[in-house]
Amino acid sequence: MTIQETLLDNPRAALAETELMRRIALAAEDYPDEERGKPDILRFMGELELLLEPARRPFRRIDIPKTTNPQTIIVMPGFATGPNRMRYMAEKLEEAGHRTKRWGLGRNWGVAEASMERLEERLIDVHERYEQPVALVGWSLGGLYARELAKRHPDRVSKVITMGSPFSGSPRANNVWRVYQAIAGHRVDKPPIETDVSIKPPVETVALWSPGDGAIAPRSAAGLPEERDRAIALRCTHTGFTYAPESILAVLKELERS
């Protein structure tokens, strides 16, 4: 029996193959003009420093200042990662005296309205439980979710801090959009929710960005003046936003300003 005959006898397999081919086509699309400004391959390769992080962490010492403004914080992971990637930063924020909460969605597999609705429920629950506005700290795609959540519930959010989040300019000015389209199943410029990611939330919004980011174009993560309140340059890789001492200290400093 040929592959074609097998697929005809198994509609579910045929649908799966069709979906697989659609996602491969999404990953293979050509948008050369929209990729301008993305980090070069050498910088992208620098992201491999993540592999050394487990060995370095036991020897790292960070002088964590105690907060005078304790807050409740929801930390949001980047694409294809989950709460474990944010755990180290969350521990340091708690060491300073803040209360950190997971985003409640497990691994971040891309933008979806169902995920947005669950996040809204999570925010409402945390806000009502602790009776104070919640600070949202989001890395990469998690930062885009944070911005959208603050637009929908500004009365429940005290501040948004994004870390290497591509909210400005072309959504293809990065080294990961092809992988994203293949996994999420939709184009980066046509997410399955009604939004304009560049519009600033109606709460204080701070963008942490790095010229050493190997995944996201620095200008996309820094944004334009009207797209955020402040942009702060760091010296770390894209993955480093979640564990680099200067990133953690920058987040702590911004939380003190709330």
Phi, psi and omega in degrees: 000134180283166177300320181298318180294322178298318180293323178295326179280348182228085183305324181296318178294323179296318179295321180296319179294320179298317180294321178298316180295324179296318181289325175297319178296322178298318181290337185264002182299153185245114177225066186301321182293331183276352181265003180299139177091352180291153180301146179285173187296326180294320177292322178297319178296334178298341179294346179294351177300341177304328181294335181271347186302316180302325180285328182280327191302318181298339183260000183272138176235126178239127179280097184273115179285143177286136183283147171255004184220067184299135183227163172263130188231137169255124179259137188237123183283164178277180183302135177067012176236167181232194183303331181298327179294334182264358188297318182299313178298317180301320178298319180290324177294321178290326177299328179283345179115007177270165175252121181250144180231145175289162182281342172087008183247004182072224182281143183270102183258017177122178183282134176204143180297323179298320178293321179297319180294320178294323177295321177300316178298320179297314179299314181299317180297312181294319180298315182287325182292319185256358172054044174203151176302148187254136173274137180249122179242112185235133178262130175055238180299330177300328177291327176293319175300319181298317180297316181292322179297320179292330177292325182278332183223061183297333180288345181255359184241130180271325184194151174242129174238117177257149181231104180064034182266128185275077183261357186234147177073204183290133177288357178252009177276060182199173183260010185235001187294328180293316177297319179301311182297322180294321183275314183284332177083016176214161180288145182296334179267004178224064180294154182280031172222154178279112182196160167231102189296341183281341180291129182289135174297154180279035173225168179300128186230122183241133181248117172268131181220166182215134174292347178266006179296123181266356182250316187247138176301127182308320180295328178292325181275336179277321179075172176268160183307322182281353183264351178200168180275320179215150173236130184238122181275134176239173177241083180207170175279178179294312178292333181296341177303333184272349183218346181297134180307317182293331177290313179299315181293326177294319178296316179299319180297318180292326177294328178292336182279350185291000000 
